[in-house]
């Protein structure tokens, strides 16, 4: 008996030690703030009836309060997005959520890259595992997705061992009044409302051309597609209406990524065959005016007030779907159709290339513009607060940068506009030190 007591005491000590280390080492996550709000909703006897689930594109795109306030059938929505969430994690997390809440609607953020063959990303599944409350669901997720060699990561002391040098800051934040009250800011991102976090920064004049991973149907991981089918079946079993949506990428990504048109058609057909409404917000009408690339925070996140625009636009779409008013759904049929309605000058890019061994370089610009539209460029260099025009507005897309005009740090800039127009797009590169 004495030995048994010693074992129990040792186990309890190890457990307590692990809890303390986990508290000290684990960085602050959105989970803490979301759980505080959901507990408060429970106190107010207000149960969620809509959830948004998916990766960080979902977190930064959909403001739950907009849908709760504007949708006739929704009293309380929350955002269950997690960083880099895969389709496997989305299935198991949703399974857990449906055990907790009697939902009416589920909105699944569909990121096509989640369905392509790729290397294992352990971190994204660990984040989801931490959020799952049901022991049977958690066990099912572990057996289904994790390898036995990965079980060691369930110990936060091991998972966050590299955070040892940040433990002082973690403790300070977690003991703060703001943390206990659910107030979160990190400068660039602000947690606002029931799982939604706003990206403050936008590209502005640093927007460029961004190309994502090429789409080919041959590279689709069919096993991952089965998880989409499992989500569909889960919602049907629970009597929940499922909607699928793709959140905005930059316009340049949609237009320049090889196979994106085919990707859009593939998922539209796949979900249509299964009776699931699918909306691709990249193809929303007037995209070039409502959400130009300058307003994006990154290639795949909206910034500034972009989430308000996206949430209100999609709210109208969902209300139309709930009312059976398909005629009010405003999307272009294809990427080609969107291109036809883009502004004369939709986006531009800018990079430099080595010209010779002496160190001279060539500045090279690129713009996407409508047919029959001529575009002109002006190249500039800014250093020490002084701006020098390297080449005034002309149709030339390149400009030389002699080595004698280089000084570090400096900003290289291209201004781009429709020939003779007053409005322009600007793209800048900050060069901190000499090129290798």
C-alpha positions as CSV (number, residue, x, y, z in Angstrom):
1,X,0.0,0.0,0.0
2,X,2.9,2.4,0.8
3,X,4.4,1.8,-2.6
4,X,1.0,2.4,-4.2
5,X,0.6,5.7,-2.3
6,X,4.1,6.7,-3.4
7,X,3.2,6.0,-7.0
8,X,0.0,8.0,-6.8
9,X,1.8,10.9,-5.1
10,X,4.5,10.8,-7.8
11,X,1.9,10.8,-10.5
12,X,0.1,13.8,-8.9
13,X,3.4,15.7,-8.6
14,X,4.3,15.0,-12.2
15,X,0.8,16.1,-13.3
16,X,1.0,19.3,-11.3
17,X,4.5,20.0,-12.7
18,X,3.2,19.5,-16.2
19,X,0.3,21.9,-15.6
20,X,2.6,24.5,-14.3
21,X,5.0,24.1,-17.2
22,X,2.2,24.2,-19.7
23,X,0.9,27.5,-18.2
24,X,4.3,29.0,-18.2
25,X,5.4,27.9,-21.7
26,X,2.2,27.9,-23.8
27,X,1.9,31.2,-25.7
28,X,-1.4,33.0,-25.5
29,X,-3.9,31.8,-28.1
30,X,-7.4,32.9,-29.3
31,X,-8.9,29.8,-27.6
32,X,-8.8,31.5,-24.2
33,X,-10.7,34.5,-25.4
34,X,-13.3,32.5,-27.3
35,X,-14.0,30.2,-24.4
36,X,-14.5,33.3,-22.1
37,X,-17.1,34.7,-24.5
38,X,-18.9,31.3,-25.0
39,X,-19.1,30.9,-21.2
40,X,-20.6,34.3,-20.9
41,X,-23.2,33.5,-23.7
42,X,-24.1,30.4,-21.7
43,X,-24.6,32.5,-18.5
44,X,-26.9,34.8,-20.6
45,X,-28.8,31.6,-21.7
46,X,-27.8,32.3,-25.3
47,X,-26.7,29.2,-27.2
48,X,-24.8,29.5,-30.6
49,X,-26.8,28.5,-33.6
50,X,-24.2,29.2,-36.3
51,X,-20.4,28.4,-36.5
52,X,-17.7,29.3,-39.0
53,X,-14.9,26.7,-39.2
54,X,-11.7,26.6,-41.1
55,X,-8.2,28.0,-41.1
56,X,-6.8,31.6,-40.5
57,X,-8.7,32.9,-43.6
58,X,-11.9,32.1,-41.7
59,X,-10.6,33.7,-38.5
60,X,-9.8,37.0,-40.2
61,X,-12.8,37.2,-42.7
62,X,-16.0,36.5,-40.8
63,X,-17.3,38.7,-37.9
64,X,-19.8,36.7,-36.0
65,X,-21.7,39.7,-34.7
66,X,-22.5,40.8,-38.3
67,X,-24.3,37.5,-38.9
68,X,-26.0,37.5,-35.5
69,X,-27.4,40.9,-36.1
70,X,-28.3,40.7,-39.7
71,X,-29.4,37.1,-40.4
72,X,-33.1,36.5,-39.5
73,X,-32.5,32.9,-38.4
74,X,-29.3,33.5,-36.4
75,X,-29.2,34.8,-32.8
76,X,-25.6,33.8,-31.9
77,X,-22.7,32.9,-34.2
78,X,-19.1,32.2,-33.4
79,X,-15.9,31.7,-35.3
80,X,-14.1,28.4,-34.7
81,X,-11.2,29.0,-37.2
82,X,-7.7,28.0,-36.1
83,X,-4.4,28.7,-37.8
84,X,-3.7,26.4,-40.8
85,X,-6.6,24.2,-39.8
86,X,-6.7,21.2,-42.1
87,X,-9.8,19.4,-43.4
88,X,-9.2,16.5,-41.0
89,X,-9.1,18.8,-38.0
90,X,-12.2,20.7,-39.2
91,X,-14.2,17.4,-39.2
92,X,-13.2,16.4,-35.7
93,X,-13.5,19.9,-34.3
94,X,-16.9,20.2,-35.8
95,X,-17.9,16.8,-34.4
96,X,-17.0,18.1,-30.9
97,X,-18.8,21.4,-31.4
98,X,-22.0,19.6,-32.5
99,X,-21.9,17.7,-29.2
100,X,-21.8,20.9,-27.3
101,X,-24.3,23.0,-29.2
102,X,-27.6,22.5,-31.0
103,X,-26.5,24.4,-34.2
104,X,-28.7,25.3,-37.1
105,X,-25.9,26.3,-39.6
106,X,-22.3,25.4,-40.3
107,X,-20.1,27.5,-42.6
108,X,-17.1,25.6,-43.8
109,X,-14.2,27.7,-45.1
110,X,-12.9,25.8,-48.1
111,X,-9.2,26.3,-48.9
112,X,-8.3,24.2,-51.9
113,X,-4.7,23.7,-50.7
114,X,-6.1,21.6,-47.8
115,X,-7.0,19.0,-50.3
116,X,-3.7,18.7,-52.1
117,X,-0.9,16.3,-51.3
118,X,1.5,17.9,-48.8
119,X,3.8,17.1,-45.9
120,X,2.4,16.5,-42.5
121,X,1.8,19.7,-40.5
122,X,1.7,18.6,-36.9
123,X,1.2,22.0,-35.3
124,X,-2.1,22.7,-36.9
125,X,-3.6,19.5,-35.6
126,X,-2.3,20.0,-32.1
127,X,-4.1,23.4,-32.0
128,X,-7.4,21.7,-32.9
129,X,-6.7,18.9,-30.4
130,X,-6.4,21.4,-27.6
131,X,-9.8,22.9,-28.4
132,X,-11.7,19.6,-28.4
133,X,-13.6,19.1,-25.2
134,X,-15.2,15.6,-25.6
135,X,-12.9,12.8,-24.5
136,X,-14.4,10.3,-27.0
137,X,-14.0,12.8,-29.9
138,X,-10.5,13.7,-28.7
139,X,-9.6,10.0,-28.6
140,X,-11.0,9.5,-32.1
141,X,-9.1,12.4,-33.5
142,X,-5.8,11.1,-32.0
143,X,-6.3,7.6,-33.3
144,X,-7.4,8.8,-36.7
145,X,-4.8,11.5,-37.4
146,X,-1.8,11.3,-35.1
147,X,1.2,8.9,-35.3
148,X,2.2,7.2,-32.0
149,X,5.6,8.9,-32.4
150,X,3.8,12.2,-32.1
151,X,2.1,11.5,-28.8
152,X,4.9,13.1,-26.9
153,X,3.7,16.5,-28.2
154,X,0.6,16.1,-26.1
155,X,2.8,17.2,-23.2
156,X,2.8,21.0,-23.4
157,X,6.2,21.0,-21.6
158,X,7.6,19.2,-24.6
159,X,5.5,20.9,-27.3
160,X,6.5,24.4,-26.2
161,X,10.0,23.6,-25.0
162,X,11.4,26.2,-27.4
163,X,9.4,28.9,-25.7
164,X,11.5,28.7,-22.5
165,X,13.0,32.2,-23.1
166,X,9.5,33.7,-23.5
167,X,8.1,32.3,-20.3
168,X,8.5,35.5,-18.3
169,X,6.5,37.5,-20.9
170,X,3.9,34.7,-21.0
171,X,3.4,34.8,-17.3
172,X,3.1,38.6,-17.3
173,X,0.4,38.5,-20.0
174,X,-1.5,35.6,-18.4
175,X,-1.6,37.3,-15.0
176,X,-2.7,40.7,-16.5
177,X,-6.2,42.1,-16.0
178,X,-6.6,42.4,-19.8
179,X,-6.1,38.6,-20.2
180,X,-8.7,37.8,-17.5
181,X,-11.1,40.2,-19.1
182,X,-10.6,38.8,-22.6
183,X,-8.8,41.8,-24.1
184,X,-6.2,40.9,-26.7
185,X,-3.9,43.0,-28.9
186,X,-0.6,42.2,-30.4
187,X,-0.1,45.3,-32.6
188,X,-0.8,43.8,-36.0
189,X,-3.8,41.6,-35.0
190,X,-6.7,42.4,-32.7
191,X,-9.0,39.8,-31.3
192,X,-12.5,41.3,-31.5
193,X,-15.5,39.1,-31.3
194,X,-16.3,35.4,-30.7
195,X,-13.3,33.9,-32.5
196,X,-12.8,36.7,-35.1
197,X,-9.5,38.5,-35.2
198,X,-8.9,41.6,-37.3
199,X,-5.7,42.1,-39.3
200,X,-4.9,45.8,-38.9
201,X,-2.2,46.1,-41.6
202,X,-2.9,46.3,-45.3
203,X,-0.7,46.1,-48.3
204,X,-1.3,49.7,-49.4
205,X,1.4,50.6,-51.9
206,X,3.3,47.4,-51.2
207,X,0.9,45.2,-53.0
208,X,2.3,43.0,-55.7
209,X,1.6,39.9,-57.8
210,X,1.2,36.8,-55.7
211,X,1.0,33.3,-57.2
212,X,-0.3,30.4,-55.0
213,X,0.3,26.7,-55.5
214,X,-0.8,25.5,-58.9
215,X,-4.0,23.4,-59.0
216,X,-4.2,20.1,-60.9
217,X,-6.9,17.5,-60.2
218,X,-4.1,14.8,-60.3
219,X,-2.5,16.3,-57.1
220,X,-5.8,16.1,-55.1
221,X,-5.4,13.9,-52.1
222,X,-8.5,11.7,-52.4
223,X,-8.3,10.7,-48.7
224,X,-8.7,14.4,-47.7
225,X,-11.7,14.7,-50.0
226,X,-13.4,11.9,-47.9
227,X,-13.2,14.2,-44.9
228,X,-15.3,16.8,-46.8
229,X,-17.8,14.0,-47.4
230,X,-17.7,13.1,-43.7
231,X,-18.4,16.7,-42.8
232,X,-21.4,16.7,-45.2
233,X,-22.7,13.5,-43.7
234,X,-22.1,14.7,-40.1
235,X,-24.2,17.8,-40.7
236,X,-27.0,15.7,-42.3
237,X,-27.1,13.3,-39.4
238,X,-27.3,16.3,-37.0
239,X,-29.9,18.1,-39.0
240,X,-27.6,21.1,-39.6
241,X,-27.5,23.1,-42.8
242,X,-24.0,23.3,-44.3
243,X,-22.6,26.0,-46.5
244,X,-19.1,26.0,-48.0
245,X,-17.3,29.2,-48.8
246,X,-13.9,30.3,-50.1
247,X,-12.6,33.5,-48.6
248,X,-10.8,36.2,-50.6
249,X,-7.2,35.8,-51.9
250,X,-5.6,38.7,-53.7
251,X,-7.0,39.3,-57.1
252,X,-3.6,38.7,-58.6
253,X,-3.5,35.3,-56.9
254,X,-6.8,34.3,-58.4
255,X,-5.9,35.6,-61.9
256,X,-2.3,34.4,-62.0
257,X,-2.3,31.1,-60.2
258,X,-2.2,28.2,-62.8
259,X,-5.4,26.1,-62.6
260,X,-7.4,28.3,-60.3
261,X,-10.3,28.4,-62.8
262,X,-10.4,24.6,-63.0
263,X,-10.1,24.5,-59.2
264,X,-13.2,26.7,-58.8
265,X,-15.2,24.6,-61.2
266,X,-14.0,21.3,-59.5
267,X,-15.3,22.3,-56.1
268,X,-18.4,23.9,-57.4
269,X,-19.4,20.7,-59.2
270,X,-18.2,18.4,-56.3
271,X,-20.4,20.2,-53.8
272,X,-23.3,20.8,-56.2
273,X,-23.5,17.0,-56.7
274,X,-23.8,16.6,-52.9
275,X,-26.4,19.3,-52.5
276,X,-24.1,21.8,-50.7
277,X,-24.2,25.5,-51.6
278,X,-20.7,26.8,-52.4
279,X,-19.8,30.4,-52.7
280,X,-16.4,31.6,-53.9
281,X,-16.0,35.2,-52.5
282,X,-13.0,35.7,-54.9
283,X,-15.7,36.0,-57.6
284,X,-18.0,38.4,-55.9
285,X,-19.4,41.2,-58.1
286,X,-17.4,44.4,-58.2
287,X,-14.5,42.7,-56.4
288,X,-12.0,45.1,-58.0
289,X,-13.8,48.0,-56.4
290,X,-15.0,46.5,-53.1
291,X,-11.9,44.6,-52.2
292,X,-8.8,45.6,-54.3
293,X,-5.5,44.1,-53.5
294,X,-4.4,47.2,-51.6
295,X,-6.9,46.4,-48.9
296,X,-5.6,42.9,-48.3
297,X,-3.3,42.2,-45.4
298,X,-1.5,39.3,-47.1
299,X,-2.0,37.1,-50.1
300,X,-4.9,35.3,-48.2
301,X,-6.0,37.6,-45.4
302,X,-8.2,40.7,-45.7
303,X,-7.0,43.6,-43.6
304,X,-8.3,46.9,-42.2
305,X,-12.1,47.1,-42.8
306,X,-12.0,44.3,-45.4
307,X,-13.6,41.8,-42.9
308,X,-16.6,44.1,-42.6
309,X,-17.0,44.2,-46.4
310,X,-16.7,40.4,-46.7
311,X,-19.0,39.7,-43.7
312,X,-21.7,42.0,-44.9
313,X,-21.5,40.8,-48.5
314,X,-21.6,37.1,-47.5
315,X,-24.3,37.8,-45.0
316,X,-26.5,39.0,-47.9
317,X,-25.7,35.8,-49.8
318,X,-26.6,33.6,-46.9
319,X,-29.8,35.4,-46.3
320,X,-30.7,35.0,-49.9
321,X,-30.0,31.3,-49.7
322,X,-32.0,30.9,-46.5
323,X,-34.9,32.6,-48.2
324,X,-34.6,30.6,-51.4
325,X,-33.8,33.7,-53.4
326,X,-31.1,32.4,-55.7
327,X,-31.6,35.4,-58.0
328,X,-30.1,37.7,-55.4
329,X,-26.8,35.8,-55.3
330,X,-24.2,38.1,-56.9
331,X,-21.1,36.3,-58.2
332,X,-19.2,36.1,-61.5
333,X,-19.5,32.6,-63.1
334,X,-15.8,32.3,-63.6
335,X,-12.4,33.8,-63.2
336,X,-12.6,34.9,-66.8
337,X,-15.9,36.7,-66.1
338,X,-14.3,38.5,-63.2
339,X,-11.4,39.6,-65.3
340,X,-13.7,41.2,-67.8
341,X,-15.1,43.4,-65.0
342,X,-11.9,44.4,-63.3
343,X,-10.8,48.0,-63.4
344,X,-8.6,49.0,-66.4
345,X,-5.6,48.7,-64.0
346,X,-6.1,45.9,-61.4
347,X,-2.7,45.3,-59.9
348,X,1.0,45.7,-60.5
349,X,4.2,44.1,-59.5
350,X,7.9,45.2,-59.2
351,X,11.2,43.4,-58.8
352,X,14.9,43.9,-59.5
353,X,17.4,41.7,-61.3
354,X,21.2,41.7,-61.5
355,X,22.3,43.3,-64.8
356,X,26.0,42.7,-64.8
357,X,29.1,41.9,-62.7
358,X,29.7,45.5,-62.0
359,X,26.6,45.5,-59.7
360,X,24.2,47.5,-61.9
361,X,20.6,46.3,-61.7
362,X,17.4,46.4,-63.7
363,X,14.1,47.4,-62.3
364,X,11.2,45.5,-63.8
365,X,7.5,46.3,-63.5
366,X,4.4,44.3,-64.5
367,X,0.7,45.3,-64.6
368,X,-2.6,43.6,-65.2
369,X,-4.8,45.7,-67.3
370,X,-7.8,45.5,-69.6
371,X,-7.6,44.8,-73.3
372,X,-6.8,47.9,-75.4
373,X,-5.5,49.7,-72.3
374,X,-2.0,51.3,-72.3
375,X,-0.2,51.6,-69.0
376,X,2.8,53.8,-68.2
377,X,5.3,53.6,-65.4
378,X,7.5,55.9,-63.3
379,X,10.5,54.5,-61.4
380,X,11.8,56.2,-58.3
381,X,14.5,55.8,-55.6
382,X,14.1,57.3,-52.1
383,X,17.0,57.5,-49.7
384,X,17.6,59.9,-46.7
385,X,14.2,61.4,-47.2
386,X,15.0,62.5,-50.8
387,X,13.2,61.1,-53.7
388,X,14.8,60.8,-57.1
389,X,12.9,60.0,-60.3
390,X,14.9,57.4,-62.2
391,X,12.6,57.3,-65.1
392,X,9.6,59.6,-65.7
393,X,6.2,58.2,-66.8
394,X,6.5,56.2,-70.0
395,X,5.3,52.9,-71.4
396,X,8.7,51.3,-70.7
397,X,8.4,48.5,-68.2
398,X,12.1,48.4,-67.2
399,X,14.5,50.9,-65.9
400,X,18.2,50.7,-65.1
401,X,19.6,51.3,-61.7
402,X,23.3,52.1,-61.9
403,X,25.5,51.1,-59.0
404,X,26.5,54.7,-58.4
405,X,22.9,55.6,-57.6
406,X,22.6,52.9,-55.0
407,X,22.6,53.8,-51.3
408,X,21.5,51.7,-48.3
409,X,18.9,51.7,-46.9
410,X,16.7,52.9,-49.7
411,X,13.2,52.5,-51.1
412,X,12.7,51.6,-54.7
413,X,9.3,52.5,-56.1
414,X,7.2,52.1,-59.3
415,X,4.2,54.2,-60.0
416,X,1.8,52.7,-62.5
417,X,-1.3,54.3,-64.2
418,X,-3.4,54.1,-67.3
419,X,-1.8,56.2,-69.9
420,X,-2.6,59.9,-69.2
421,X,-4.7,59.2,-66.2
422,X,-4.4,60.9,-62.8
423,X,-5.0,58.0,-60.5
424,X,-2.2,55.5,-60.0
425,X,-1.1,52.4,-58.2
426,X,2.2,52.3,-56.4
427,X,4.4,49.5,-55.4
428,X,7.5,49.9,-53.2
429,X,10.4,47.8,-52.2
430,X,12.5,48.6,-49.0
431,X,16.1,47.6,-49.5
432,X,17.9,47.5,-46.2
433,X,21.4,46.4,-47.3
434,X,23.5,45.6,-50.4
435,X,22.6,42.7,-52.6
436,X,24.7,39.6,-52.3
